[in-house]
């Protein structure tokens, strides 16, 4: 994805810092991401989510609430209501700069904020919460014994995530007065609730309450063993994949026209993990897979290897070619399964290869045909397998041209 710095005016008139993550191709829709309490726009889960949505053609604005991250202003003067105001202003700034958001995504207290803000934004079609509290006052349990000091003195310094924050009584009073039940019940947008059953910060019962208060269309997906910050890369990738797939249904993403000379469109691979080898591979906004390397080779094993993908193309094309021929002939082929393995062998061991020195690539196919087929039909389908277009491409002269964009 392309990422550019972005600023806009927050509820107090102070400049708020943001990042606008853009697709490499055409922007098909836009979204706003709201981070968790005292977090920032740059937490790993936010970056991973933005990257995945951008790969699907959705531009994402992620920003720091007033007084947090790189945003100006005093955090001690903010509360839940001001966070919602910042969120609405972020959406309006995005609408002015690029396009009004169709999707809101909120993490933890940011999830509660998007539930409240959605009703103020006509462009929003879908809302996603991750580890969000049903009652925003849930955040007060982080203050422990400092609550008494806040009540007595009007403010107290509270350590959150290893950092000191000044919390004023106004924040406590504001968040205690919030009731999201009506906002959720009157959401009138598609809702996706993601939550981890083992979340030690915001219990899973919050997801049940949010889901129960919402009307359809609504969906719930468990994040299994993820922690509250979704800090594990595999968990973040899973959440991002689910959100991207789910959001596409409600944002009605239009598939871009294939470029001239590329009838099947553009397949794009974007680096998802600079520390490893994970790749986001997209074919337009509708199709997405991951590529990676096994852990033994320095990868995270979250997707097929490049040679796995090449073998998959041969296997899929072989199966399709066999099915197409059997269907045209009206033969009783019930099922086709094609297993492909790849290896490098010495050229001298390849009877059909023109090359006699060094090593050559060899793909081995094992085809399983199920159905009431006679011996002649099975033999014919085996011959047809060798006419698979990908098979022919692999055995023909191939030209690869490369340019710097």
SULWO-V196196 format. One record per residue. N is the residue number from 0. RES is the residue in three letters. SS is DSSP state (A for helix, B for strand, O for the rest). PSI is psi as a letter, one per 30 degrees, with the letter a starting at -180 (999 if undefined). OMEGA is omega as a letter, one per 20 degrees, with the letter a starting at -180 (none if undefined). Layout:
[[N	RES	SS	PSI	OMEGA] [N	RES	SS	PSI	OMEGA]]
This chain:
[[0	UNK	O	l	r] [1	UNK	B	k	a] [2	UNK	B	k	a] [3	UNK	B	k	r] [4	UNK	B	k	a] [5	UNK	B	k	r] [6	UNK	B	l	r] [7	UNK	B	l	a] [8	UNK	B	k	a] [9	UNK	O	a	a] [10	UNK	O	f	a] [11	UNK	O	g	a] [12	UNK	O	f	r] [13	UNK	O	l	a] [14	UNK	B	k	r] [15	UNK	B	k	a] [16	UNK	B	k	a] [17	UNK	B	l	r] [18	UNK	B	k	r] [19	UNK	B	j	a] [20	UNK	B	k	a] [21	UNK	B	k	r] [22	UNK	O	l	r] [23	UNK	O	e	r] [24	UNK	O	b	a] [25	UNK	O	k	r] [26	UNK	O	j	a] [27	UNK	O	f	r] [28	UNK	B	l	r] [29	UNK	B	l	a] [30	UNK	B	l	r] [31	UNK	B	k	r] [32	UNK	B	k	r] [33	UNK	B	k	a] [34	UNK	O	l	a] [35	UNK	O	l	a] [36	UNK	O	k	a] [37	UNK	O	g	r] [38	UNK	O	a	r] [39	UNK	O	l	r] [40	UNK	O	f	a] [41	UNK	O	g	r] [42	UNK	O	k	a] [43	UNK	A	e	a] [44	UNK	A	e	r] [45	UNK	A	e	r] [46	UNK	A	e	a] [47	UNK	A	e	r] [48	UNK	A	e	a] [49	UNK	A	e	a] [50	UNK	A	e	a] [51	UNK	A	e	r] [52	UNK	A	e	r] [53	UNK	A	e	r] [54	UNK	A	f	r] [55	UNK	O	g	r] [56	UNK	O	g	a] [57	UNK	B	j	r] [58	UNK	B	k	a] [59	UNK	B	k	r] [60	UNK	B	j	r] [61	UNK	B	k	a] [62	UNK	B	l	r] [63	UNK	O	k	r] [64	UNK	O	l	a] [65	UNK	O	k	r] [66	UNK	O	g	a] [67	UNK	O	l	r] [68	UNK	O	b	a] [69	UNK	O	g	r] [70	UNK	O	k	r] [71	UNK	O	l	a] [72	UNK	O	l	a] [73	UNK	O	j	r] [74	UNK	A	e	a] [75	UNK	A	f	r] [76	UNK	A	g	a] [77	UNK	O	l	r] [78	UNK	O	a	a] [79	UNK	A	e	a] [80	UNK	A	e	r] [81	UNK	A	e	r] [82	UNK	A	e	r] [83	UNK	A	e	r] [84	UNK	A	e	r] [85	UNK	A	e	a] [86	UNK	A	e	r] [87	UNK	A	e	r] [88	UNK	A	e	r] [89	UNK	A	e	r] [90	UNK	A	e	a] [91	UNK	A	e	r] [92	UNK	A	e	r] [93	UNK	A	e	r] [94	UNK	A	e	a] [95	UNK	A	e	a] [96	UNK	A	e	a] [97	UNK	O	d	a] [98	UNK	O	k	r] [99	UNK	O	k	a] [100	UNK	O	k	r] [101	UNK	O	f	a] [102	UNK	B	k	r] [103	UNK	B	k	r] [104	UNK	B	k	a] [105	UNK	B	k	a] [106	UNK	B	k	r] [107	UNK	O	b	r] [108	UNK	A	f	r] [109	UNK	A	f	r] [110	UNK	A	e	r] [111	UNK	A	e	a] [112	UNK	A	e	a] [113	UNK	A	e	r] [114	UNK	A	e	r] [115	UNK	A	e	a] [116	UNK	A	f	a] [117	UNK	A	e	a] [118	UNK	A	f	r] [119	UNK	A	g	a] [120	UNK	O	j	a] [121	UNK	O	f	a] [122	UNK	O	f	a] [123	UNK	O	k	r] [124	UNK	O	f	a] [125	UNK	B	k	a] [126	UNK	B	k	r] [127	UNK	B	k	r] [128	UNK	B	k	r] [129	UNK	B	j	r] [130	UNK	O	h	a] [131	UNK	O	k	r] [132	UNK	O	k	r] [133	UNK	O	e	r] [134	UNK	O	j	a] [135	UNK	A	f	r] [136	UNK	A	f	r] [137	UNK	A	f	a] [138	UNK	A	f	a] [139	UNK	A	f	a] [140	UNK	A	f	r] [141	UNK	A	f	a] [142	UNK	A	f	r] [143	UNK	O	b	a] [144	UNK	O	f	a] [145	UNK	A	f	r] [146	UNK	A	e	r] [147	UNK	A	e	r] [148	UNK	A	e	r] [149	UNK	A	e	r] [150	UNK	A	e	a] [151	UNK	A	e	a] [152	UNK	A	f	a] [153	UNK	O	f	r] [154	UNK	B	l	r] [155	UNK	B	l	r] [156	UNK	B	k	a] [157	UNK	B	k	r] [158	UNK	B	k	a] [159	UNK	B	k	a] [160	UNK	O	h	r] [161	UNK	O	g	a] [162	UNK	B	k	r] [163	UNK	B	k	r] [164	UNK	B	k	r] [165	UNK	B	k	r] [166	UNK	B	k	a] [167	UNK	B	l	a] [168	UNK	A	f	r] [169	UNK	A	e	r] [170	UNK	A	e	a] [171	UNK	A	e	a] [172	UNK	A	e	a] [173	UNK	A	e	a] [174	UNK	A	f	r] [175	UNK	A	f	a] [176	UNK	A	f	a] [177	UNK	O	k	r] [178	UNK	O	j	a] [179	UNK	O	f	a] [180	UNK	A	e	a] [181	UNK	A	e	r] [182	UNK	A	e	r] [183	UNK	A	e	a] [184	UNK	A	e	a] [185	UNK	O	g	a] [186	UNK	O	e	r] [187	UNK	O	h	r] [188	UNK	O	l	r] [189	UNK	B	k	a] [190	UNK	B	k	r] [191	UNK	B	k	r] [192	UNK	B	k	r] [193	UNK	B	k	a] [194	UNK	B	k	r] [195	UNK	O	k	a] [196	UNK	O	f	a] [197	UNK	O	g	r] [198	UNK	O	j	a] [199	UNK	O	f	a] [200	UNK	O	e	r] [201	UNK	O	j	a] [202	UNK	O	l	a] [203	UNK	O	f	r] [204	UNK	A	f	r] [205	UNK	A	e	r] [206	UNK	A	e	r] [207	UNK	A	e	a] [208	UNK	A	e	r] [209	UNK	A	e	a] [210	UNK	A	e	a] [211	UNK	A	e	a] [212	UNK	A	f	a] [213	UNK	O	l	r] [214	UNK	O	l	a] [215	UNK	O	k	j] [216	UNK	O	k	r] [217	UNK	B	k	a] [218	UNK	B	k	r] [219	UNK	B	k	r] [220	UNK	B	k	r] [221	UNK	B	k	r] [222	UNK	O	g	r] [223	UNK	O	c	a] [224	UNK	O	g	a] [225	UNK	O	k	r] [226	UNK	O	l	a] [227	UNK	O	e	a] [228	UNK	O	g	a] [229	UNK	O	h	a] [230	UNK	O	f	r] [231	UNK	O	k	a] [232	UNK	A	e	a] [233	UNK	A	e	r] [234	UNK	A	e	r] [235	UNK	A	e	r] [236	UNK	A	e	r] [237	UNK	A	e	r] [238	UNK	A	e	a] [239	UNK	A	e	r] [240	UNK	A	e	r] [241	UNK	A	e	a] [242	UNK	A	e	a] [243	UNK	A	e	r] [244	UNK	A	e	a] [245	UNK	A	e	a] [246	UNK	A	e	a] [247	UNK	A	e	a] [248	UNK	A	e	a] [249	UNK	A	f	r] [250	UNK	A	f	r] [251	UNK	O	h	a] [252	UNK	O	k	r] [253	UNK	O	k	a] [254	UNK	O	k	a] [255	UNK	O	k	r] [256	UNK	O	k	r] [257	UNK	O	k	r] [258	UNK	O	l	r] [259	UNK	O	k	a] [260	UNK	O	f	r] [261	UNK	O	i	a] [262	UNK	O	f	r] [263	UNK	O	g	r] [264	UNK	O	a	a] [265	UNK	O	k	r] [266	UNK	B	k	a] [267	UNK	B	k	r] [268	UNK	B	k	r] [269	UNK	B	k	r] [270	UNK	B	k	a] [271	UNK	O	f	a] [272	UNK	O	j	a] [273	UNK	O	f	r] [274	UNK	O	f	a] [275	UNK	O	b	a] [276	UNK	O	g	a] [277	UNK	O	k	a] [278	UNK	B	k	r] [279	UNK	B	j	r] [280	UNK	B	k	a] [281	UNK	B	k	r] [282	UNK	B	i	a] [283	UNK	O	a	a] [284	UNK	O	f	a] [285	UNK	O	f	a] [286	UNK	B	k	a] [287	UNK	B	k	r] [288	UNK	B	l	r] [289	UNK	B	k	r] [290	UNK	B	k	a] [291	UNK	O	a	r] [292	UNK	O	l	r] [293	UNK	O	l	r] [294	UNK	A	e	a] [295	UNK	A	f	a] [296	UNK	A	g	r] [297	UNK	O	g	r] [298	UNK	O	a	r] [299	UNK	O	g	r] [300	UNK	O	h	r] [301	UNK	O	f	r] [302	UNK	O	l	r] [303	UNK	B	l	r] [304	UNK	O	l	r] [305	UNK	A	e	r] [306	UNK	A	e	r] [307	UNK	A	e	a] [308	UNK	A	e	r] [309	UNK	A	e	r] [310	UNK	A	e	r] [311	UNK	A	e	r] [312	UNK	A	e	r] [313	UNK	A	e	a] [314	UNK	A	e	a] [315	UNK	A	e	a] [316	UNK	A	e	r] [317	UNK	A	e	a] [318	UNK	A	e	r] [319	UNK	A	e	a] [320	UNK	A	e	r] [321	UNK	A	e	a] [322	UNK	A	e	a] [323	UNK	A	e	a] [324	UNK	A	e	a] [325	UNK	A	e	r] [326	UNK	A	e	a] [327	UNK	A	e	a] [328	UNK	A	f	a] [329	UNK	O	g	a] [330	UNK	O	l	a] [331	UNK	O	h	r] [332	UNK	B	j	a] [333	UNK	B	e	a] [334	UNK	B	k	r] [335	UNK	B	k	r] [336	UNK	B	k	a] [337	UNK	B	j	r] [338	UNK	B	k	a] [339	UNK	B	k	r] [340	UNK	B	l	a] [341	UNK	B	k	r] [342	UNK	B	l	r] [343	UNK	B	k	a] [344	UNK	B	l	r] [345	UNK	B	k	a] [346	UNK	A	e	a] [347	UNK	A	f	a] [348	UNK	A	f	a] [349	UNK	O	j	a] [350	UNK	O	f	a] [351	UNK	O	g	a] [352	UNK	O	k	r] [353	UNK	O	f	r] [354	UNK	O	k	a] [355	UNK	O	f	a] [356	UNK	O	l	r] [357	UNK	O	a	a] [358	UNK	B	l	r] [359	UNK	B	l	r] [360	UNK	B	k	r] [361	UNK	B	k	r] [362	UNK	B	k	r] [363	UNK	B	k	r] [364	UNK	B	k	r] [365	UNK	B	j	a] [366	UNK	B	k	r] [367	UNK	B	k	r] [368	UNK	B	k	r] [369	UNK	B	k	a] [370	UNK	B	l	a] [371	UNK	O	i	a] [372	UNK	O	k	r] [373	UNK	O	l	a] [374	UNK	A	e	a] [375	UNK	A	e	r] [376	UNK	A	e	r] [377	UNK	A	e	r] [378	UNK	A	e	r] [379	UNK	A	e	r] [380	UNK	A	e	r] [381	UNK	A	e	r] [382	UNK	A	e	a] [383	UNK	A	e	r] [384	UNK	A	e	a] [385	UNK	O	f	r] [386	UNK	O	g	r] [387	UNK	O	k	a] [388	UNK	A	e	r] [389	UNK	A	e	r] [390	UNK	A	e	a] [391	UNK	A	e	r] [392	UNK	A	e	a] [393	UNK	A	f	a] [394	UNK	A	f	a] [395	UNK	O	l	r] [396	UNK	O	k	a] [397	UNK	O	k	r] [398	UNK	O	k	r] [399	UNK	O	k	r] [400	UNK	O	k	a] [401	UNK	O	k	r] [402	UNK	O	l	r] [403	UNK	O	k	a] [404	UNK	O	999	none]]
